Amino acid sequence: MVNLTGGVNKFQSIVGYNTSGNDIKCDTLGSSETIESLKQKCIDTTNCAGFAYNKLDNKYCLKNQNM
């Protein structure tokens, strides 16, 4: 889980943590996308406070502030 903390554009990695629900959007990470591009997606998405990323199946969910 990567969590937006301390203001805009500051992310903190929390390994092995995910909350059920509180999803804004879930999808598969594209072949040209990176963790940095996920951070930018979150910054560009209204009410996004962070995201969960599963490396095993290459899926992510943008999360709201209740994550």
Backbone as a ProteinNet text record, in pm:
[ID]
protein_1_A
[PRIMARY]
MVNLTGGVNKFQSIVGYNTSGNDIKCDTLGSSETIESLKQKCIDTTNCAGFAYNKLDNKYCLKNQNM
[TERTIARY]
84.6	0	88.4	59.5	130.1	28.7	62.1	-33.3	12.3	-75.3	-43.1	-39.9	74	87.3	153.6	115.3	185.5	169.7	71.6	50.3	63.4	43.9	42.5	179.4	177.2	295.7	392.9	351	436.7	370.7	438.1	384	471.4	407.4	477.8	437.2	533.6	505.4	476	366.1	330	313.9	417.2	420.1	323.3	246.9	156.8	28.1	-7.8	-127.5	-224.2	-351.5	-457.7	-586.6	-673.6	-804	-909.5	-1009	-1117.2	-1211.3	-1257.9	-1345	-1264.7	-1333.2	-1271.8	-1201.8	-1244.5	-1183.5	-1247.5	-1165.3	-1212	-1214	-1105.3	-1093.1	-991.7	-1024.2	-930.6	-906.7	-784.5	-749.3	-618.2	-575.5	-446.2	-343.8	-226.5	-118.6	-74.3	-72.7	-31.5	116.9	156.8	296.6	394.2	348	437.5	420.7	332.6	309.2	402.9	429.6	519.5	452.9	518.2	469.9	465.1	561.4	560.7	437.8	397.9	278.2	152.1	152.9	39.7	30.2	143.5	143.8	80.9	117.6	63	-86.2	-132.4	-276.4	-350.4	-293.8	-356.1	-360.7	-251.1	-245.8	-350.3	-368.7	-461	-607	-634.5	-769.8	-829	-944.5	-1013.9	-1039.5	-1011.9	-1034.5	-942.9	-841	-747.9	-647.8	-636.6	-544.2	-429.1	-432.9	-328.3	-374	-297	-336.5	-276.2	-341.5	-291.3	-244.8	-131.4	-78.4	-37.6	-87.1	-53.1	42.7	167.2	273.1	250.4	186.6	167.5	72.9	-36.5	-130.6	-131.6	-41.8	-23.7	-148.7	-226.7	-348.9	-329.9	-403.9	-399.7	-539	-556.3	-679.4	-641.6	-695.4	-682.5	-779.8	-738.2	-817.1	-851.2	-965.1	-1002.9	-941.3	-973.7	-912.3	-949.1	-1048.4	-1088	-1008.9	-907.5	-831.2	-768.9
-117.5	0	122.8	214.5	341.1	446.2	522.7	610.6	755.5	843.7	985.1	1041.5	1098.8	1151.2	1287.2	1370.8	1496.5	1599.3	1582.8	1682.1	1624.9	1708.9	1668.4	1615.8	1508.4	1450	1382.9	1352	1277.4	1143	1036.7	902.2	822.4	732.2	643.4	500.9	414	273.6	199.5	123.9	39.7	-102	-181.4	-314.3	-408.4	-484.7	-586.3	-532.7	-408.1	-347	-308.8	-343.6	-303.3	-298.4	-206.2	-198	-245.4	-311.7	-355	-236.2	-220	-106.9	20.8	132.1	265.3	283.1	204.7	211.3	320.6	394.9	491.5	424.2	353.8	283.6	171.7	54.7	-57.5	-98.1	-139.9	-176.5	-254.8	-299	-365.8	-262.6	-268.6	-178.4	-212.4	-112.4	-132.9	-162.2	-219.5	-260.8	-143.9	-24.3	91.4	174.9	131.1	205.9	158.7	249.7	222.2	269.7	244.8	297.5	450.1	510.3	656.9	703.8	630.1	670	649	547.8	530.6	647.8	693.9	811.9	930.5	948.7	1060	1042.8	918.1	892.4	934	901.7	938	1089.8	1156	1302.7	1366.5	1308.9	1364.4	1327.2	1234	1185.7	1252.4	1313.9	1379.7	1280.3	1320.9	1243.2	1122.2	1108	996.7	1031.5	940.9	961.7	860.9	768.2	667.5	553.4	445.9	331.3	203.6	93.6	-39.9	-102	-170.4	-235.7	-377.7	-473.7	-613.7	-654.4	-672.6	-705.7	-842.2	-935.9	-1071.5	-1075	-998.1	-998.7	-867.1	-774.5	-648.5	-559.6	-570.1	-490.2	-382.8	-273.4	-163.8	-109.6	-44.8	27.8	164.5	268.6	401.8	407.5	465.7	465	606.6	618.5	747.6	765.1	873.8	906.9	810.5	725	628.4	498.8	496.3	372.7	337.6
0	0	0	-84.3	-84.3	-44.2	56	121.9	111.7	65.6	57.6	199	240.2	375.8	375.8	467.2	488.7	379.5	293	189.2	49.7	-46.2	-186.1	-229	-305.5	-368.6	-272.6	-151.3	-57.8	-30.9	-68.6	-52	43	115.8	207.7	175	158.4	130.5	260.3	260.1	374	317.8	325.2	264.6	335.7	254.7	308.8	366.9	337.1	393.5	283.5	300.8	209.2	288.6	254.7	319.6	222.5	274.6	188.2	167.7	45.4	13.2	-2.8	2.1	-11.9	-145.6	-246.7	-378.7	-463.5	-532.7	-631.1	-767.7	-799.8	-927.7	-912.4	-967.9	-969.9	-1115	-1144.5	-1281.9	-1279.2	-1396	-1413.5	-1459.3	-1401.3	-1440	-1582.1	-1669.1	-1807.9	-1818.2	-1929.4	-1946.7	-1942.3	-1977.5	-1975.1	-1847.3	-1756.4	-1632.7	-1521.6	-1428.7	-1315.9	-1186.9	-1075.3	-947.4	-953.4	-1020.2	-1034.4	-1111.3	-1214.9	-1289.8	-1206.7	-1117	-1024.3	-927.6	-879.6	-793.1	-866.3	-992.4	-1069.9	-1092.9	-1117.5	-1132.7	-1006.9	-892.1	-764.7	-749.7	-777.8	-767.6	-858.5	-978	-1076.6	-1052.5	-959.6	-934.9	-811	-828.2	-717.3	-604.7	-482.8	-359.7	-343	-426.3	-409.1	-299	-201.8	-90.7	-92.2	-186.3	-194.9	-283.1	-285.9	-367.4	-313	-347.3	-315.9	-447.3	-443	-562.7	-528.2	-605.8	-586.7	-698.8	-663.2	-759.1	-824.7	-752.2	-804.4	-924	-919.3	-1031.4	-1109.8	-1072.3	-1142.8	-1140.3	-1032	-1018.8	-912.6	-930.2	-833.3	-808.5	-694.7	-663.4	-606.2	-667.5	-610.1	-492.8	-380.4	-257.5	-212.6	-143	-86.8	51.7	117.8	247.8	359.8	338.9	442.6	437.2	349.9	337.1	468.2
[MASK]
+++++++++++++++++++++++++++++++++++++++++++++++++++++++++++++++++++

